[in-house]
Amino acid sequence: MEEKLSLIRLFYEPGVGMDAGYVIPSQDVLLTFINNFTGPINFGNTSSSSNLSGLDLSGNKFDGPIPESISKFLKLESLDISNNSFSGRFPTSLFKIPSLQWDL
């Protein structure tokens, strides 16, 4: 029986870095909150067939635009990008994710 990773949790790991070209494998949830990750973030190399249903990037120091590449995660239900330094316009492509719950 093949086991599949379903959760990656990086909580308060200030010495850990996250490359801006980070690729999401097939896990279901990625939590990276309160890590002081910096720089822009891009999920451009990730397949739209990803099973990612939860993405928490909150409490870091990500900057630049909110990545439109998040809209590739068609199974995404939960997204938290609060408490970062994102700038620019909100990508309207995120509204096309069918199962994403909004808390505005």
N, C-alpha and C positions, 0 to 999 in steps of 0.2 A: 504494500500500500504506500503510495507516494504521499508524503506530507507536504503541505503548502503553507508558506508563511502568510499569516493573515493580519499581522499587526507589527508595525515598526513604531516604537515609542522612544523619542529622544527628548527627555524632560530635564531641564536644567543641567545641561552638559556644556557649560560655557567654553570649555577648551576644545570642543568638537567643531569642525568646520563643515560647511556644506557647499560643494562646488555649484556654481551657477548653472551648470549643464547637467545637474543631477537627473538621473533617469529613475522613474518609478517602476520597479518590477511588478510582479503580479499580486502584491499584497492587497488587502481590503481596506486598511486604514493606515494613514501616515500621520503621526503626531510629532511635531517639532517645537512645541511651545516653550518659551522662556529659555532660549539657548544663546542669544546674542549672535545668531547667524547674520551675516552682513552681505551687502551687495545685491545686484539684481538676481532674479530667479527665473528660470525658463525650463519648462517641461517639454520642449520641442521634440526631443528624441523618443518620447513615450508614445506607445501605440494607443489608438482610440479604443482598442479592445480591452484596455486595462480594467480590472475589477475594482478599482479604487472607489470606495463609497464614502470615505471620510478623509478630509484633508485639513489639518490644523497647523497653520503657519504662524499663529499668534505669538506676540511677545518677543519678537526678534527685532532685527534691525535691517530687514530687507528694504531695498529702495528701488527707485526706477518705477516703471509702469507695472500695474497689476498684470501678471502674465496672461495673455489671451490663450496661451497653450493649455490653461486649466480647462478650457471648454472641450478639450479632447476627452475628458473623463466623463463619459456619457452616463455612467452609473453613479456619479457623485450625488450624495444625499446631504452631506454636511460639509460646509466650508467656513473656516474661521481665519481671516487674514488681519484681524484687528491688532492694534498696537505695533505697527511697523512704520516705515517711512516711505510707503508707496506714494507715487506722484502721478499726475496726469489724469486722463479721463478713465472712467470705469468702462471696461470692455463689455459692450452689449452682447457679445457672443456668449457670455455666461448665462444670460437669460434663456438660452436655448437648451440648457441641460434639463431634461424633462423631470428628473426626480429631485432636483435640488430644492431644499426648503429655504425660504428667505426669512430673515429676521432683521427688518430694517428699522 
